[in-house]
Amino acid sequence: MTTKDLSLTHLVRPSSLPENAPLILMLHGYGSDEKDLFSFANELPEEYIVISLKAPHAMQPSGNAWYAINFDAQKGKFSDIEQAILSRELVKTFLEEAIEAYPIDKNKVSLLGFSQGTILSFALALSYPEVIKNVIGLSGYVDTNMIEAGYESKDFSHLKVYNSHGSVDQVIPVEWARQNKPLLEKLNIDTVYEEYPVGHGINPQNFQSLKNWLKAQH
């Protein structure tokens, strides 16, 4: 399968700006869909165009995935890496097309992911830092297997990351997420990492914190 065999349904909230609008591109979690994160699109700063993508792989009885997961495997074999890389490239292609189709400032692209969407957001941003300005990564981790080979030598000087995780997350262990900040800072990426006393989700304090962080990124 190639990226041409896949297509991405999406929802859009327009920007208050007529042109050169910053973009927030939302990537939902495993088993969810484009409506999930989009439910709080109107609570994000109005100058952003907000686009929420639907992952390409349909699940039964409902929901979608960016790639298959084997929940019984150890961390290294947890994810279908080949599918993940295809989805990474699919999102990159979608982003290029969206910049042509909407009044987006290509230098102000932010990814906002949850869970599997966060893992994919990190993979995309670290593979192609020249096209991503910010990553808001909620309840996920960096999987270096999904990143373009040789990423360590790329220029990440403009990239910024807000990363948060539930301290009692029962789906993705918080220990996995705690490895994100040291890895990202080794690449000289400005990184904020926060933990909240929740499971696999975000609470109001977490949401307010990410909004405050986003407002400071102009």
N, C-alpha and C positions, 0 to 999 in steps of 0.2 A: 504494500500500500504506500502511496506517496501522498504529499499534502494536497495534490490536486483531486484526490478521491474524497476529501473531507470538506465540509462546509460549516460555517459558523453562523448560527442565528444570534441576533443581538438586540438589545434594547438601548435606546438613546435618550438622555436628558440633555436638551440644548443648553448652551452657554448663554449668559447675559451679554457676552461680547459679540460684536458682529464679525470679528476676525481675530486671528492670532490668539485663540483661546487655549489655555492649558487643558490637557486631557487627563482624566482618570479612567483607566481601563481595568474593569473588574473581572477577576477570574474566580469562579465559585469553587466550592469544595466537592469532594467525591460524593456522588449520589444526590447532588442538588441540581439547580438549573440557574438560568440567567435572571430569574425573578428574585432569587434569594438576596444577594447583596444589593440588587437594584432597589430593594424595598426601603433603603435609607439614602438613596441618591439625592433626594430633595433636602436632606439635612447637611449635605456637603456644600462648600462655598460655591455661590452661584456663577462665578466666572468660569468654572470648569465645565467643559463638555464631559458628561459621564456616559461611558459605554460599558454595558455589561454583556459578556459573552456567554454563550451556552456551549459547554464542552461537546466534542464530536461523537463520543461513544455512548449510545443509549444503554441504560440498564433496565433490568426487570425487577419489579413491575413498573418502576418509574425512576426518574432522575438520570443524570449523565455523569460521565467520568472523562478526565483528560487522559488517563491511562489506567490499566488494570492494576489491582493491588492484591497481593497474597498476604492476608492478615495472619497466617500461621507461620510465615517465614521470619527469619532474622532481618535486622535492618538492611543489610547489604543486598538481600534478595526480595525485599518488601515490594518493590515497584517494577513494572514492566518498562525498562529503560528505553527500549526501542520505540514503544508507543509514546512515551513521554517526550522523546526528542522530536518525533513527528508532530506532536501537539505544540511543542516549543516553536518549531518552524512555521506551523500553521498560524499561530498567534502573531508571529513576526510579519508574515505576509498580510494578515488582516490589518495589522497596524499600519503598514505601508499604504494599503488601499484606503484606510480610514483617513489618513493624513491628506490624501488626494481628494476624498469625497466630502470632508467636513472642514470648517474653518479652524483647523488645529495648528497651534505653534509646535512644530516638530521638535523644538528644543525643550519643550515643557511637557514631557510625557511621564505620567506616574502610573505605576501598576499597583492595584490593590487586590490582594489575594487572601483567601481564607483556606487553611488546611492544604489540600492538594493544589489549590490555586496559588497558594503561597510558595510551595515547592517549585511549581512551574514558573512563577514570577521571578524567583531567585535565579533559576536556570536561564531564563531569557535575559535578565539584566546582566548577569555575569558573563554570558556568551556574547552579548552585543551591548556593551555599556554606552556605545556612541549613540544609541537610539532611546535610552531610558535615563530619566533624570532622578526619579524617586521610586522607591519600593516601599509600600506599606504591606508588611507580611504578618498576617494574623494566624496564630496557631499552626505554624509550619516550620520547616527546617531547610537547610541547604543540603542538597544531594549533589555532590561533585560529579557523580556519574552522568548527570544530565546536562553538564556544562560543556560547551565547545572546548576541544583539546587546546591546550596552550593559553587558557584564559588568564593564568597567573601573571602573564607579561603584559596584559592590556592596561590601558589608562582608565582608572576608576576615580580620578580626582574630582569629578563633578557629581558623582553618584552619591545619593544619601538614602539611608534606610531607617525606617521605623519598624521595629519588630516586637511583637508581644505574644505572650503565651499564658495559658492557664496553669497555675502551679499544681493543680490536681487533675490535669488533662488525662483522661482515661483512654484516648484514642492515639495521640502522638505524645509519647513521654516527654516531660519537660526537660529531661536530661539531654534529649536530642537537640532541643531548641537552644539550650544553654551553650552549645558549641558554635552557634551562629556568629555571635559578636566577636569572639577571638578570631574566627576564620575571616570575617569581613574586615576587621581592623588590620589584620595582617596584609590585606590588599589595599590598605589606606582608604577604606570606605568609612565615611562619617556615619556611625551607627548608634541608634538609641535602642536599648533592649529593656523591656519592662515585663514584669509578671504580675498577674492578678489572681486572687483566690477563687478561681472558677475552674470548671472542667473544659471541655472542648467547645469553647465559645467565647464571646466577648461581653463584658458587662458595661453599664453606662459610664463608669469612670474610664474604662479602657477606650470607649468610643470618643469621649470628650478629649482624652489625651491625644488620640491620633488626629482629631480635628485641629487641635491646637498646634500640633507638630506640622500639619499640612499648611496651615495659615502662615507659619514662620518660614516656609520654603520659597517665598517669592524672590 
